[in-house]
Amino acid sequence: MAQTRTGAPAWVELLTTDLERAGRFYSSLLGWSTARGQIDPRYLECSTAAGAVAGILEKVPDDEPMADVWTVYLRTTNLEQSLLAAENAGAEVVVPATVSGDLGRLAGVIGPAGAYVGLWEPGTFEGTEGIGTPGSLAWGELWTRAFDAAMTFYDQAFDWPVVLHEDGTHRPRYATHGAGHDAAVGILDAADLLGPHDPSHCVVYFAVSDLDASRARVSELGGTVIGEPIDTMVGRAAVCRDDQGASFRLAEYA
């Protein structure tokens, strides 16, 4: 079932250099099936037995050079209203409202904390299915140098019930959209974690049933596993890069 809460992650999408290569990597790692997009032949729709889980978009060769990167789209029921609220809260609209056939509409903004986030207004397509099941989205997280500004922005722009975790279990500072089992996405104070040239950005976690086996598979497929497993908001996780350099994480779900 897709996430239907406003402001929660609705979809994740990889912008990549080589579409077929990316499709092979993630299909082999996460068990995805892929099919060419209904709207754009440069797009792969990725799914598991639970349904659609992610998209992969190939860069246009003439585009300004940029790194391969995962994007999180947040759900909205009124795209124009959300864009206006985001602008009023200090965001810059960099992708205006765009129709994606009868599937829905999308847009993209850069918040005052510096991170890009997508917006998705469902039509016939609600978004990522099977959240928390193997191969699907486990968690989305914003890494930012401007933690307080980010909390204020997402509260004002998307009406998040922002919950600040100050019980000593999350250092550096951490906040979530909702509390406990209702938490849908996180914000991490990454001021001391990001490199001097690293921008604020969203981090995507995919669920796996065996983290150690999945870490080994990343390496076998030509990707990179960075360090040892870490404890996160969603449990034991691994920091990885695919074979074209895009960063993502794997989280172990029982």
C-alpha positions as CSV (number, residue, x, y, z in Angstrom):
1,M,0.0,0.0,0.0
2,A,1.2,3.5,-0.8
3,Q,1.8,6.2,1.8
4,T,-1.3,8.5,1.7
5,R,-0.3,11.1,4.4
6,T,0.2,14.6,3.1
7,G,3.9,15.6,3.4
8,A,5.1,12.0,3.7
9,P,7.4,10.4,1.0
10,A,5.3,9.4,-2.0
11,W,8.0,8.4,-4.5
12,V,11.7,8.1,-4.9
13,E,13.6,8.6,-8.2
14,L,17.2,8.2,-9.3
15,L,18.7,10.6,-11.8
16,T,21.4,8.5,-13.5
17,T,24.0,8.7,-16.2
18,D,23.3,5.2,-17.7
19,L,19.7,4.0,-17.5
20,E,20.3,0.4,-18.4
21,R,23.3,0.0,-16.1
22,A,21.4,1.5,-13.2
23,G,18.4,-0.8,-13.9
24,R,20.7,-3.8,-13.8
25,F,22.4,-2.8,-10.6
26,Y,19.3,-2.2,-8.5
27,S,17.4,-5.1,-10.0
28,S,20.2,-7.4,-9.1
29,L,20.6,-5.9,-5.6
30,L,16.9,-5.4,-4.6
31,G,15.1,-7.9,-6.8
32,W,13.3,-5.2,-8.9
33,S,11.5,-5.8,-12.1
34,T,11.8,-2.9,-14.6
35,A,9.8,-1.6,-17.5
36,R,10.1,1.4,-19.8
37,G,8.1,4.4,-18.6
38,Q,4.7,5.1,-20.0
39,I,5.5,8.8,-20.5
40,D,9.3,9.0,-21.2
41,P,11.4,6.3,-22.8
42,R,14.4,7.6,-20.7
43,Y,12.5,6.4,-17.6
44,L,12.4,3.0,-15.9
45,E,9.5,2.0,-13.7
46,C,10.8,-0.3,-10.9
47,S,8.7,-2.7,-9.0
48,T,8.6,-5.7,-6.5
49,A,5.9,-8.1,-5.7
50,A,4.4,-5.4,-3.6
51,G,4.0,-3.0,-6.6
52,A,5.8,0.0,-7.9
53,V,8.7,1.1,-5.7
54,A,10.9,3.6,-7.5
55,G,11.8,5.3,-10.8
56,I,15.1,5.8,-12.7
57,L,15.5,8.7,-15.0
58,E,18.4,9.0,-17.5
59,K,20.1,12.4,-17.7
60,V,19.8,14.3,-21.0
61,P,23.3,14.6,-22.5
62,D,23.0,18.3,-23.0
63,D,21.9,18.9,-19.3
64,E,24.3,20.8,-17.0
65,P,26.7,18.2,-15.5
66,M,25.5,17.0,-12.1
67,A,26.0,13.9,-9.9
68,D,23.8,10.9,-10.0
69,V,21.4,11.3,-7.1
70,W,18.3,10.0,-5.5
71,T,15.3,12.4,-5.0
72,V,12.5,12.0,-2.5
73,Y,9.0,13.2,-3.6
74,L,6.6,14.3,-0.8
75,R,2.9,13.7,-1.2
76,T,0.5,16.7,-1.7
77,T,-3.2,16.8,-2.5
78,N,-3.0,20.3,-4.0
79,L,0.2,21.0,-5.9
80,E,-0.3,24.8,-6.5
81,Q,-1.2,25.3,-2.8
82,S,1.9,23.4,-1.7
83,L,4.2,25.4,-4.1
84,L,2.8,28.7,-2.9
85,A,3.3,27.6,0.7
86,A,6.8,26.5,0.0
87,E,7.7,29.8,-1.7
88,N,6.1,31.7,1.2
89,A,8.3,29.7,3.6
90,G,11.5,30.6,1.6
91,A,11.8,27.9,-1.0
92,E,12.8,28.4,-4.7
93,V,10.6,26.5,-7.2
94,V,13.1,24.9,-9.7
95,V,10.7,22.5,-11.4
96,P,7.3,24.0,-12.0
97,A,4.1,22.0,-11.8
98,T,4.4,19.3,-14.5
99,V,1.7,16.9,-15.7
100,S,2.8,13.2,-15.9
101,G,-0.1,11.9,-18.0
102,D,-3.0,10.7,-15.9
103,L,-0.6,9.4,-13.3
104,G,-0.4,12.7,-11.5
105,R,1.6,16.0,-11.3
106,L,5.0,16.8,-10.0
107,A,7.2,19.7,-9.1
108,G,10.5,20.4,-7.3
109,V,11.8,23.0,-4.9
110,I,15.0,23.9,-3.1
111,G,14.2,24.8,0.5
112,P,15.9,27.5,2.5
113,A,18.1,24.8,4.1
114,G,19.5,24.1,0.6
115,A,18.1,20.7,-0.2
116,Y,16.1,19.7,-3.3
117,V,12.8,17.9,-2.7
118,G,10.1,16.8,-5.1
119,L,6.4,17.1,-4.7
120,W,3.9,14.6,-6.1
121,E,0.1,15.1,-6.5
122,P,-1.4,11.7,-7.3
123,G,-3.8,11.1,-10.2
124,T,-4.2,7.5,-11.0
125,F,-0.9,6.6,-9.3
126,E,-0.5,7.1,-5.6
127,G,3.2,6.3,-5.3
128,T,5.6,3.8,-3.8
129,E,4.0,0.6,-2.7
130,G,5.1,-1.8,0.0
131,I,7.0,0.7,2.2
132,G,9.1,-1.3,4.7
133,T,9.0,-4.5,2.7
134,P,12.2,-5.9,1.1
135,G,13.2,-4.0,-2.0
136,S,11.0,-1.0,-1.3
137,L,11.5,2.3,0.5
138,A,12.3,2.0,4.2
139,W,12.9,5.6,5.1
140,G,13.7,9.1,3.8
141,E,16.0,11.5,5.6
142,L,17.1,15.1,5.0
143,W,20.7,15.8,5.9
144,T,21.1,19.6,6.4
145,R,23.5,22.2,7.8
146,A,20.5,24.4,8.7
147,F,18.6,22.1,11.1
148,D,16.4,24.7,12.7
149,A,15.6,26.4,9.4
150,A,14.7,23.0,7.9
151,M,12.3,22.2,10.8
152,T,10.6,25.5,10.4
153,F,10.3,25.2,6.6
154,Y,8.7,21.7,6.5
155,D,6.3,22.7,9.3
156,Q,5.2,25.9,7.4
157,A,5.3,24.6,3.9
158,F,3.9,21.1,4.3
159,D,2.2,21.2,7.7
160,W,4.4,18.6,9.2
161,P,3.8,17.5,12.8
162,V,7.5,18.0,13.5
163,V,8.7,16.0,16.5
164,L,12.2,16.9,17.9
165,H,14.0,13.9,19.5
166,E,15.8,15.3,22.6
167,D,15.9,12.1,24.7
168,G,19.6,11.5,24.1
169,T,19.1,8.6,21.7
170,H,19.8,10.7,18.6
171,R,23.0,12.7,18.5
172,P,23.4,14.9,16.4
173,R,19.9,16.4,16.6
174,Y,17.1,14.6,14.9
175,A,13.5,15.4,14.1
176,T,10.7,13.4,12.4
177,H,7.4,13.9,10.6
178,G,5.2,12.3,13.3
179,A,6.2,10.3,16.3
180,G,6.8,6.6,16.9
181,H,5.2,4.3,14.4
182,D,3.6,7.3,12.8
183,A,7.0,8.8,11.9
184,A,7.3,9.1,8.1
185,V,10.5,10.9,7.3
186,G,13.5,12.4,9.2
187,I,15.6,15.5,9.4
188,L,19.2,15.1,10.6
189,D,21.4,18.0,11.8
190,A,24.4,17.2,9.6
191,A,26.4,20.4,10.1
192,D,29.3,18.4,11.6
193,L,28.9,15.4,9.2
194,L,28.8,17.0,5.7
195,G,32.1,17.8,4.0
196,P,32.9,21.4,3.1
197,H,31.6,21.0,-0.5
198,D,28.7,18.6,0.3
199,P,25.3,20.1,-0.2
200,S,22.3,19.5,2.0
201,H,20.4,16.6,0.5
202,C,17.9,13.8,0.9
203,V,19.0,10.3,1.8
204,V,17.0,7.2,0.6
205,Y,16.9,3.9,2.6
206,F,15.8,0.7,1.0
207,A,14.6,-2.3,3.0
208,V,16.4,-5.6,2.9
209,S,16.0,-8.8,4.8
210,D,19.7,-9.6,5.2
211,L,21.9,-6.6,5.5
212,D,25.3,-8.5,5.5
213,A,24.4,-10.4,2.4
214,S,23.1,-7.2,0.7
215,R,26.3,-5.3,1.6
216,A,28.3,-8.1,0.0
217,R,26.1,-8.0,-3.1
218,V,26.7,-4.2,-3.5
219,S,30.4,-4.9,-3.8
220,E,29.9,-7.8,-6.2
221,L,27.9,-5.5,-8.5
222,G,30.6,-2.9,-8.6
223,G,29.2,-0.6,-6.0
224,T,30.8,0.7,-2.8
225,V,30.0,-0.1,0.8
226,I,31.2,2.8,3.1
227,G,32.3,1.6,6.5
228,E,30.6,-0.8,8.8
229,P,26.8,-1.0,9.5
230,I,25.4,1.8,11.7
231,D,22.4,2.2,14.0
232,T,19.8,4.5,12.6
233,M,16.2,5.6,13.1
234,V,15.1,2.6,11.2
235,G,17.6,0.1,12.7
236,R,20.8,-1.4,11.4
237,A,21.8,0.2,8.1
238,A,24.6,0.4,5.6
239,V,25.9,3.4,3.6
240,C,26.4,2.5,0.0
241,R,27.1,4.0,-3.5
242,D,26.0,2.3,-6.7
243,D,28.3,1.6,-9.6
244,Q,27.8,5.1,-11.0
245,G,28.3,6.9,-7.7
246,A,24.8,7.6,-6.5
247,S,24.5,7.4,-2.7
248,F,21.8,5.3,-0.9
249,R,21.4,3.2,2.2
250,L,20.1,-0.3,3.0
251,A,18.2,-0.9,6.2
252,E,17.6,-4.4,7.6
253,Y,14.0,-5.3,8.2
254,A,13.1,-8.5,9.9
